[in-house]
Amino acid sequence: MQKFNSNVPTGPLENRWEKHKFDLALIAPQNRKKYNVIVIGTGLAGASLCATLGEAGYNIQSFCYNDSPRRAHSIAAQGGVNASKNYQNDGDSTWRLFYDTIKGGDFRARESNIYRLAQLSCNIIDQAVSQGVPFAREYSGYLANRSFGGTQVSRTFYARGQTGQQLLLGAYGSMSKEIASGRVKHTSRSEMLEIIIINGKARGVVVRDLITGEISSHVADCVVMCTGGYSNAYFLSTNAKGCNTSATWRAHKNGAYFANPSFTQIHPTCVPPTGDSQSKLTLMSESLRNDGRIWAPKNIEDCDKSPNDIPEEGRDYFLERMYPAFANLVPRDIASRALKGICDEGRGVGSIINDQRLGVYLDFSSVIEKMGIDKVKEKYGNLFDMYKSITGENPYEVPMKIYPAPHYTMGGLWVDYNLMTTIDGLFACGEANFSDHGANRLGASALMQGLADGYFIAPQTVANYLARGKFEEVSNDHPEVMASIDSVKSRIDKLMNAPKPKHSPDYFHRKVGSILWAACGMARDKKALEEAVKSIEKLKSKFWQNIKVTGSDADFNQTLEKAGRVADFIELGHLMCIDALDREESCGAHARLEYLAESGDAMRDDENYGYVAAWEFNENGPELHKEELNFEFIKPTYRDYK
Amino acid sequence: MNFTLHIWRQKNTNSDGSFVTYHVENIDSDTSFLEMLDHLNEKLIEKGEDCVVFDYDCREGICGTCSLVINGHPHGEKKATTTCQLYMRDYANQRELWIEPWRASSFPIMKDLAVKREAFDRIIQSGGFISVSVGSAPEANSQLINKDDADCAFDSATCIGCGACVAVCPNASASLFVAAKINHFERLPQGKIESKRRAERMINQMEEEGFGSCSNHRHCETVCPKEISVSNIATMNNLL
C-alpha cells in the first residue's frame, strides 16, 4: 500500500501542476501499447479518460453497468460547466474560480488540487467545442455565459438545460472513436464486484455480466474507478436508479481509504416528494434560481391556498430577506437549510407527508412579465416542460414548488494529488473521489471536475505510475484472482439464499434511506447519529437474514443487482453516520445542530477539524486517519453570503 | 386505480415469449408508469416469482434507457415523452395495458422487456464523432458559429438514443437516429469537414446492422421523445 501522503507539490501555486507534470515519468509512444489499463464506469470522467488514454496508445478495457456508455448519469446534469475564461470581462480569473470553489467548499479541500482544476477549466471548454458540443451562443457567434449558483461572475457555459448530456455525448463520441481504433475494448451491462490486488497493487477486477450472470476476471497493470457518487444511499435522490457505491465500497474494503463520507450535497431545487410509491426525485436546474424568486407564505393559514391568491404582502421572499447580497443565488447548502427551516416552521406548501408540507414556491411570474414569455421559454423551456410532465401543473401559470433532495456526494475515495487511492495502482476520478469540492460543491463544478480528471489529469498520472512500475505477468488462474472470484460467488450465494428470505431489496433500501435522511441529511446531531449507527447495525444483520431475491443468479436478474448494491449502501451509510459524528463542527453541507449560529450559518472549527477524514476499513470498526489541510495561499474565512 | 397488465415475458433471446396477465391494485394517480411496474415486481417478490425485467435508469427522461411499447405506442401515447415520464393519471381510462419490448431484429430481446441496443453504439463508432484528439483543440472562441446553426445543431444533438424511432418504423429503420447525429455535426464548421465520410460510414453501418431504409412513413418523428424532425433525414440524403 502507498503511504498516506497527499503528494502535493511545493512552490508557487500557479506553477505546481506544470512543475508536477514535468516531474512525471513518460512512456514513449511506441511502448504504450504494452500497457493495459482497466477503467470502471464510463460517465464523463470514465469516457473522457478512455478516449484520452486510447488516443495516447494504451490498451484500455472499460466496463459499465448501463446498456451503453452514453447513458451514464453525467447525462442528467442540467445547468452547465464553469470555466474562468472571463469572456464577460466581469473580473473572473483562475484565481477567482479557485477561490470561489475553495470557499464554496467551506475550506475543507486542498488548495493545490482546486487551483489545478481552475487552471484546466478553460481547456475543457476548448476541448468540448472542438468535439462539437453545441454550447449556447450569442447572435455574434461567440459563446454565451450565465451566472450560476453561488458566484458573482458569469462563467458558466451551457447547452440549454442539457449540458451534461452534450458533454457526455462529446466524451462518448471520442471514446467511440477509440473503440473503433481497437485501443479501447468496452463491455456494457457489466458490474464490477471485486478488485484484484496482488502484492499490494491493484491488478484487475471481477465483473458480473448482467445479462447472463457470468462471473469473469480481468487483469491489467492498473485500475481506474470512475464510478460516480453514492447519493442513492438515501434511496430517494436525484441520481439515476442504478447509481451505486459498490465499486468504491469494494475498493474501500480492500484497503482504499474513504474520505469525508458524510459530506453529501442536498440540492435545493428539486420537485418535492409526493408519496410512498415514489422511486426517485427530480432535480430542477439551479439555473432557475438566476431569474426565479423563492418564497413561502408569511402566514401558516395561507399554506393551503393557491399561490396566485396570496397577495404580494403575504409572501416571504426568505432568501432575499436573509441573504441580501446573494439572495436567491446563495450556495446550495445554505439555500437547502433555509428551505428546510421554513418548512419546519410549518410554512411549507404542497402535499402533506408525515404531517408536514414539504415545498416552497419558485416563482417566475415577475420574470415572465419583465422578459416576456418567449424569452423565458427559450431559456428555461425544457425545464418548465419537465416540471409540467412530472407534476401535471403548468409553471407558466402557477409557481413551481421545490424541496431539497440528495444530489451529489463530495465525499468519496481518498486520493492523492495524482488521483491515486491508498491502494497502489488504483485511481479514482470524478465524483468517485473526494478531491475538489470540500464540504460543499458549487454549481456547474461537477462536470468541470469529471472532465478535468478524465481528459487532463489522470492520463498524465496513470502514465507516470505505469512508467515507474514493474508489472509481472498475472494470469487468470493466479491464486489471488481465484480468491476474488470465490469471494464474489459466495457473496452472491448469500444474497440468493438468505436463512429466512422475507423482504425485497427495495424494502431494505427504503429503510436505510430513511434512517440516513433523518439523521445524516440536512441537519445532524449527536444523539440522532448515535441512534442511526445502532439502527443501521441492526438493519445490516436483518438484511443478511431476510433478504429475498427471486429468480436465478445465472440470469438477467435486476433484483439480485439491487440486493448487492443495497448491502453496500447499508455499510456505507454506517460509515457516513460515524464520520458525521466524528466531525463536531458544522461546515458546508455538514450541519451539526450543536454547531450552528443562531442565524443558521455553519460554525466551522478549523483548529480541531481542519482535516480530511480518511477512514480505513477494519473488521473491528473504521479507523480514522487525518490529512491536515494547510492553507498556504488563502486564509479561511467565515462564509458570509449576507 | 386498478389496472390489468398484459406483459411480454421471454426467458432470453433464443426462447419464445408470450403475454402474461397481471393485476395491480390501489395505484396512486401520481405514480409513474415505471413505479407501477416496480409495485408489480414487489408483489412478485412477495409471491416468490421472478421479476419482470425492464430497462430504466435516470427516470427523468434524459438517459434514453427506458423503452416499452404501451398499447402499441413506443413510450406510450403521450407526445414528446419517454416511458419513465409517464404517470398513471394519464391512463385513467385505460384499465387494460399491453406492454411489450421494442420489436426490431437489430434490437434482440435480452429478457422480458429489455432489448440490446449495441447496434446504435456500433453506428456511432463507425463515424458519429469529430476526429479530434485531446490537447489539439484551439481556443474556443476562435471559431465563431452562427447562432441559428448552433441552435439547429443542438436540436439534432438532443437525441437520447432510445430507439423508439426504430421500434415504430415499419422498416425498423434507424434513419432518424443516424441522421440526427450527422446533421448535428454538419451544422457546425468543426464537424462539417468530415460530413460526407461520416454519413457514408454511418449509413453503411446502419445497413450492416440490419436496420431498414427510410420510406417516408414519418412515424419516427411522432414518437421521438425529443421531437427530432425528419428533415434531418433529408439533410443526410443530400450528403450522399
Interface residues (C-beta under 8 A of the other chain):
Chain A: S48 A51 T52 E55 N66 D67 S68 P69 R70 R71 A72 H73 I75 A76 K85 Y87 C122 N123 I125 D126 Q127 A128 V129 S130 Q131 G132 P134 F135 A136 R137 E138 Y139 S140 G141 Y142 L143 A159 R160 Q162 Q165 Q166 L169 Y172 G173 S174 S176 K177 I179 A180 S188 I211 T238 A240 K241 G242 T274 G275 D276 S277 Q278 S279 K280 T282 L283 D385 M386 S389 I390 G392 Y455 F456 P459 S504 D506 Y507 K548 T550 G551 S552 D555 F556 N557 Q558 T559
Chain B: N12 I27 D28 D30 T31 S32 L34 E35 M36 D38 H39 N41 E42 L44 I45 E46 G48 E49 D50 C51 V53 D55 Y56 D57 C58 R59 E60 G61 I62 C63 G64 T65 A80 T81 Q85 Y87 R89 M110 K111 A114 K116 R117 E118 F120 D121 I124 Q125 S126 G128 F129 I130 S131 V132 S133 V134 S136 A137 P138 E139 A140 N141 Q143 L144 I145 N146 K147 A150 D151 A153 F154 A157 T158 I160 G161 H184 F185 L188 Q190 G191
